[in-house]
Amino acid sequence: MRKHDEWNQAAQELQRKLQEEDIGSSESSTGAMEVDADIDTITKSEENPLNEEETLKVFNTLVEAGADPSQAAKVSRLYPTQVRDLQTMGFEYCLDRAVPYLLKYNGRLLRVTNAIFNEAEEAQESNNESAVSENDSQQNTAGAVKASTDDSKKDRYEELFQMKLAELLSLGVSPQEAAVQTLKYLKGQEKKP
C-alpha cells in the first residue's frame, strides 16, 4: 500500500509541476488523470521485472528528461529494462525522444537506437542546409567541405556500429548486451589515433 501512495504522490507532484509551468488547467488536469490511470497498471504489471520503487525511478527519470507523462508511464511499465539499457549505452541525453520509439518498436533496442541515429542524421542534414543558405558562397564552400567530412565520419561510425552489432548478434549475444558492447567497442576505436 505504501508504494501505491508513492505513485500517487509522484502523480500529484507532476500535476503541481505542470500547473506551475502554466500549461493550462484543462491540459494539466487531463494529463494528471492519464498518469493516475497508468500508475495503477504500472504497479500491477506482470511484464515489469523491476520492483515498484525502481519502476517509479524510471518513470521519474523519463518525465524529468521531458517525456510525455502518459507515455512515460507506459514505457516505465512495459520497458523499464530497456530504459536502463539506453542509459547505460549513453542515450541519457535523448530519453525523451526514445520514449515514443520504445512504444512504436515494442522495446526493441536496435530499432530504437537506429531511429534515434536517423533522427539525429535528419536534423544534421537540416542544420547543414540552413547553415549553407545563410552564408555567402565562399563560406558555403568551406561549410560544405566540413559537412562532407563530418558526414563521412558519421557514416563510418554508423557502418562500424552496424557491423559490430550484427557480428555480436550472430554470435547469440542478446540485443541489449550487443548494443552495449558495440558502443564500448566504438568508444575504444575513437581513442585510437
Disulfide bonds with the S-S distance in Angstrom:
none
